[in-house]
Amino acid sequence: MTIHAAQKKDHDAIIKIMAELELDYPSQSFDGFWIAENDSGIIGIAKLEDLGDLMFLSSVGVIKKEQHKGIAKGFLKHLLKSVKKDVYIYTTIPEFFEGLDFKRTASRSDLPSKTTFSCKECTPEICVTMVKHYDGA
């Protein structure tokens, strides 16, 4: 698996994966996207935005036929190892992110609004804010 910042040529594949995984939303931009690919093409995506004092992770997913193989975990570990700031995410699968050292936390006013993402199944009861604190190492 190779991991790199998305390029313009990757946009169609990103759109397709976002649609397959229901990660797309109206105001989505391609800035900050990273991709994971293997011999068969792009298999995973993640968007990592620099918001000044922190990073915001969103649109994380692996194509359905490649799920449950450890790809997402490996992809995110690689992507996050060089980040020198706290990383926040909104998620409905907190257990997965806890395995990557994210902790549940209160939302912050400097994070994007949850309504930005228009998640079809997102309700306050199941969508949580999580943070992976930069440890200074």
N, C-alpha and C positions, 0 to 999 in steps of 0.2 A: 504494500500500500504506500502510495506517495501522497503527501499533503503539501498544498501550496495555496497562495492567495489566488482567488478566482480572477480570470481574465475575461475580456469581452466575449471570446469564443465559447466560454462556459455558461453564458447566461441562459441559453435555451435549456440546457440540462438542469440548471438550478430551478428554473420555472417549472419544469416537468416534475422534479422531485418535490418541490414545495406543494404543487397541486396534489401529487400522490399522497403526501403525508398531511395534507390540510394545514400547511404552515404558511400559506400565502395570505396576504392582507393588502388592502387597497394602496396604502402609502409605502409599500416595500420598495427599497432601492437596492442596488447591487453593491454599494459601498461596504467594505468590511467583510465580504464573504470569503470563506476558505472552503476548499474542497478536498475530499479524500477520493482517490481513485485507485483502481487496480487494473488488471489487464482487460477487463470488460468495460471499463469506462468510469465515469463519476458515480460513486456509490454513497457518498455522504457529503453533507453541507453543514456549515455553521457560520453564523454572522457574529463578528466580534467588533463592537464599536467602542472607540475611545471617547469617553465623555469628560475628559479633563482629569479629575481626581480618581476616576474609576473606569472600569470597562463594563460593557453590557453585552451579554451573550444571548443570542436569540436564534430562531430558525434552525435549531439543531435537529438533524435527522439522518437516518440511513435508509436507503431504499428497502422496501419490504422483503424482497427475496434475500437480502444480506443481513437482516436483523437477527439478533440473538446469537451472534458469532464473536462478540467482543470488539467489533469494529468501532462503534461509537465511543466506547471507553478509551480505546487506544488513540483514536483520532483526537478526542478532547484532551487527553493527557499530553499528547504531543503539542497541540495548539496552545495549551495553557502554561506549559513549562517555562516559556520565556516572558510571560506577562508579569510586569513588576508593579501591579496595582491590584486592588480588590476587584473581583469579578462578580457581578450580579446577574441573576437570571430569574424570570418568572417561569414556573413549571407546574404541570399537573402530575409529574412523576418524581416527586422529591426523593424517593428512595434511591433512584438511579443516581442522582446528583450527590446524595450523601456518600455514595461509594467513591466519589471523586473529591471528597473533603469539603463539599459545600455544606453550609449550615442554614437552617431556617432563620429568617430575620424579618424585622419590620420593614415595610417599604420606605423609600426615601423620596423626598420631593424632587430631587434632581435626577430621578430615573424616568424613563419614558412612561407615559400613562398606560396602564394595562388596556384601556379601551383602544389604543393605537393598533393593537394586534388583532382585534375582531375575532378572537378565537371562538369557534362555534360552541365548544363545550365548556368554556371557561366561566366559572363562577367563583366568587370569593372563597367558598368552602373548599374547593379543590385546587385552585391556583394559588401557589405560594411564592413568596419572594425568598430567594436564597442568595448566599454570598460565599465566595471562596476568598478568604483573607490572604493577602500577600504576606508571606512570612519573613521577607527581607533577605532571604538566602539567594 
